[in-house]
Amino acid sequence: MEAVPYHPLLEVTNEEFRSTRKFYDIENIKVLNESLDSVEEWIKKQDHLSEAGRHLDRESLERLFLLSRASVEGTKLKIEKFFTTRGMMPELNLNKRIEEFEKLLDFLIYVPLPKLHPKDNSRVMVTHILSDKSENFSLLSYLRFCFFVGEYRIGYDYSTADRYVIDLKNFNMNLLTKLNPILLKKAEILCTECIGTKIKGIHLLNAPPFVDKIVFILKQGLKEKVASRLTVHTTYEDFHKEVPKEILPKDFDGDGPSLSKLADQWKDMLKSDEVRNVSEKFDKLISDESKRSEMKFNEEYLGMPGSFRKLTVD
C-alpha cells in the first residue's frame, strides 16, 4: 500500500509511515510488492494453509511482513505459526464478538492510544481498572478482548512495537487469584512468537503495596526478555520519562483525551459491521491440519517438545 488507511483512533502520519518503512528497510515499493507476491504464491502452494490464506488481505499480510522484520522467509514462518497456533488456542482466538465483553468492559478499559510514541513509533496500549468488583473480571475474557482489538489493528496500524500500560489503582487482592501464569504464557507465545509483536515495555502505574506479588505472577507468564522490560513507576513524572505526556491521556497527567472518552469511541467502533466482518475473517485464518505433511509443528516452530495441545487451562 502507498499509505496507511485513515483511522480516527489509530493515527499514523505520513512521516511515521515512511519512518517505519525506513526502519525495516523497505522503502523500495517494487521490492516490497515482489516480496508480498512471493509470500502469497507460497501460501497458495501449502495445502494446509491455502484455504485460510484466501482470507488474508494484502494490508494484513504487509503488517505481518513488517513484524517479521521484512523477511520473506520470516514471514512464511510467521504465517505458519500464526495460522496453526490460532487453531491450537481456540479459547483465545475464535468467535470473538463485542457482545461477549459487556461485563468485562464495565470493570476495565483497554484501549490503544491514538498517537504513536514519537521516539520509536510504538503503539501504547492502556489497561485501566474502573472498579474493585473483581467478580466481573476473567483473565480469559480480558485476553480475548486484547486479541479482539489487536486483530482489528492489524489492518490499520503501522507501529514498530507495542508498549503496555497497566493502571493498578483499583487492583485488589482478589484479582491475584485470577492471574493464571499458564494462560498468560499461552497469550505471550501467541502475541510475540506467532503474531510477532515486539514488546518495548510493560509499565505498571498506581501500584498497591502488594505489587511484588503481581510482578511475580506476571513474570512467570513472560519470557525473560519481555519480563526484563516490566517497570513499576512510583510517580507519573517517572513514567513520563518512558512515555511522553504529549501522547498520554489526561488520566496520567497527559495532553491527550481522557480514557473514558477513548473507551466510548472504541466501544462504538467495535460494534460496527466492519469490525464484525474482520472478526469473522480472522476466524477463518486457521490451518487445515488434516492436509499438513508429516512433521511436529511444536518442536520445529515453537521449540517446545511434546504436544502444545496439552497446555490447557482449567
N, C-alpha and C positions, 0 to 999 in steps of 0.2 A: 504494500500500500504506500501511497505517496504522502499520506499524513494520517494522524490518529483521528478516528471519527470523534466528532464533538460529543462531549458528555458533560452535563451541568454539575455533576457530583464527583467526577474524576477528571480534574483539569490536567491537561498536558499541553504545554505551549509548544509552538513550532521549534523554539530553541531547545527545549528539553527533549523533544522528539529527535532532533538532529544530534544532540549531545549523547543520547542513549545509543543511537546507531554508531556514532563515533567510538563510544566506549567499547562496543562489541566489534568494531572494525568492519562494519557492513554498510559503508557509505555508498558503495557501488551498487546501484539498483539492479543492474543487469546480473551481477554475480549473485545478489540476494535472490532474485527470481529464479535463477537457474538452480540455486541450492534448494529452494522450496519445491520446484518442479521435480527435482531428483528425489526428494523425500516422498512426494505424492506418488510418484511412479513406484517407489519401493513398497509403499503401503498396499498398493493395488496387487502386488505380486505375493503378498503374505496372506495365505489362505485364512489364517485365524484373525487377521486384522482388517482385511479388505472391506468387509461389510460395515464395520464400525467406522472405518476411515471415510466412508461416504458422507458421514455426518460431521466431519471435522472441517470447519470452514477455513478459508485462507488466512483470515486475521488471527484466529486461534493458533493455527499452525505456525505463523510467524512469531507469535508470542512464545510458543514452546521452543522455537528455534533460538530465540534470544535467551531463554532460560537454560538452553544447552550451550551457551557461550558461542553461538553462531557456528556450531559444528554440525555438518550433515550427519556424520556417524553418531555424534552425541544425541542428535535429535531423534534418530531412529531408535536408539536405546531408550530415550526418554518416552517415546510413544509406546514402545514395547512395555515398559514398566507402567506407564500411565493407564493404558487400556487394560492390562492384565490385573494390576493391583486394585483398580476400581471394582472389578468383578469379585475379587477376593475379600473386599471390605464393603459389602453392600450396606451394612448398618451405618457407615459414614457417608456413603456416596449416593445411593439410589433413592428415587422417588421423593425428592425434597421439594416442598411447596410452602409458600409463605403461611398458609393456614395452620400448619403444624406448630409454628413458632409463637403463637399468640401468647401463651403462658410465659414462655421464656422472655419475650420482649416486654412483659410487664415487670420483669425482675432486673433486666440489664439492657444496656445499649452496646451494640457492636457496630462500628461504622469506620469506613476509610475516611481520612481527612481529605478535603478537596484538593489541596495543593501538595505537590511533591516536595520532598526535602531538598532545599537548594544546594546542599553540599554534594549529594550523591544520587539525586533523582530516585530515592527510595520512597515508597508509599507508607504512610503511618496509619496503622490500624489501632483503633481505640476501643477498649472494653471498659465500661463504666457501670458499676453496680448501683442500682437505683434504690433498693430496699434491703432489709435484713430478713425477708421472708425466704429462707433457704429452701423451703418445700417447693418453691417454684423453679428451682434450678436442677437441671440434669446436665451432667458433663457431656453426655452423648448428644443431647439436643443442641447444646452450645456449639460443639464441634461441627455438627451437621450444618448449623447456621453459618458458621465461619466458611465452610466449603461452599455453601449455597451462594454466599456473597462472592467468594473467590472465583467460582466458575463464571459468574457473570462478568467479573472484572477482566477475565482473560481476553474478551473480545474488544475491550476499550482501553485498558491501562497500558502504559508503556514505561513502567518503572524498572529499575535495575535490581531492586530488592524490596523487602518489607521490614518495617520496624513495628513491634507490638508494644503498645502502652496499656497497662492494666491498672486501673484505679481501684484500690482496695479499701476505699473509705468505708463502705458498708459490709465488708467481708467479715463473717463471724466464724466461730469455731465449728459450727455445724457443717459448714461448707467443706471443711477439711476432709471429712469422711466421704465426700462425693468426688474427690480428686483421685481418680484411678490411674496409676502410672502406666499400666499396660495399655489402656485406651489412649493415653497421651502419647505413648511410644508409637502406636499404630498411626495416629494422626501426624506425628512428626515425620515418620517414614513416607507417608503419602504426600505430605507437603514438600519436604526437602529432596527426597530421593526420586519420587515419581513425577511430581509436577516440576520440581526443580527450583522452588522458591529459595532465594538467598535471604537469610535472616540476619540483618545487620545489628539488631539489638532487641532485647526484651526489657522494658522499663516498668518497674513497679512503683506506684505512687501512693501516698497516704497509707503507708504500711502500718498494720496493727502491731502490738507488742510481740505477737507470736509469728511474725513474718518469717522467722528462720524455719519454722515447720512448713510453711507454704513453699519456700525456696527449696527445701529438701525434697519435697514431693515432686515439684516441677522438674528438678534436675534429674530425678530418677527416670523421667519420661523423655529426656532430651539427650542427644548425643553430646559428647564432651565439648566439641567446638561451639555448638549452639548454647550450651549451658554456661560457657565462659562469658557469653555476651549478655547475661542476665544481670541487671543492676537495680538495686534498691535506692531510690532517691529520697533523701530526707527533706528536701525543700524544692519548691518549683524553680528557684534560682539555679540550683544544681542541675535540675532536669533540663533547663533551657540551654545549658552548655552542650547538650546532646541533640535536642530538638528545639529549634528556634521559635520564639514567640510568634513570628510572622505567619506561621502555618498552623499554630495551635488554637484550640477553641478557647472561648472566654473562661470556661471552667478551670483551665490551668493557667490563668493569667495571660492568655494569648490574645492575638488580634483577630482571630477568625470567629465565625458564627458559633453559637452555643451547641453543645452536644444534643440537647433536646430538639433544636431546630434541624440539625443534620439527621437525627433519628427519624423525625417525622417525614423528612424528604425521602429518606431511604425506604421507609415503610410504604409510602405511596409508589415509589419506583418498583419495589419488589412485588407489588400487587398487580403490575401491568402484564398485559398479554405477552409483551416482548420477553420479559423475564421467565414467564411460564414456558414459552417456546424454547428459550435457552436451556432451561432445566430438563425439558423433555428430550432435547437434542443430546445433552450430556448423559442421560440415562442410556443412550444407545452407544456411547463410547466405551464399549466393553469387548474384550477379545472373545472369540469363539474357541474355547479350549478344546472342543471336540475335533477341531481342524488343525491343532498345533502339532508340529513334528515332535518326535520324542525328545524331550530334554527336561531338565529340572530347573524351572524358572527361578525358584528361590535361591538356589546355590549359585547359578550363573549370573543373575542380575541383581539380586538383593544381598548376596553374600551371606545368606543365612541358611545353615544346614537344616534338613528336615522340612516338614511341611508348614508353611506360613499359615495355612488354614487352621492349624491347631491353636493359633494365638487368638483365643476368644475371650470375651468379657462376659461375666455372668450378669 
